């Protein structure tokens, strides 16, 4: 089974990615980033359905004018958001490993100062107005998605995380969150620790690895999202 590939030109047209960003699609990826050689049967057996988690109170109360998949630049602004540039890639698949195309993937998160794009968010007066705070992307034929954002930071009461919602045809597939592997606050985060199954909990904790070719310290993160067979499931 060969890993799926995304045409670089098409990906650039859909949101842009640096030459150094590494997107690994298809086969599972180990904690250390190596592609594992597995049969299709073994691959399917290893899939863990992504656990549903709370949407939280800070889904944007008003969507920004710019809702594309590049959260670092708002429209034609020349000033990028502050933070560690992160290329968040992934693939939406069903429990049998089949890609789900034309699914809408939405993400939202705090800026570098811990403020959401929401009127009730803490630090809202200090919010980084160059950070979009929200983005969306429609999955490709192979189920892939891509965002350029910042590495999430902690804020009072929560470990760093990115909210993710997947819908298709107006029906919800999953609402979840992904977390930074190795962060010291993970063990004390009530939302993350509420996932009692170790494999399910591990599936939402992802690496944010430095891109070797990047001269500005960019990071690459990969979050595979496994949903039920149908929107109803």
PyMOL commands that set and color helices and strands:
alter all, ss='L'
color gray80, all
select helices_A, chain A and resi 8-14+40-46+124-126+186-188+190-193+198-203
alter helices_A, ss='H'
color red, helices_A
select strands_A, chain A and resi 85-94+104-108+134-138+144-150+161-168+171-180+205-206+209-210+219-222+225-227
alter strands_A, ss='S'
color yellow, strands_A
deselect
rebuild
show_as cartoon
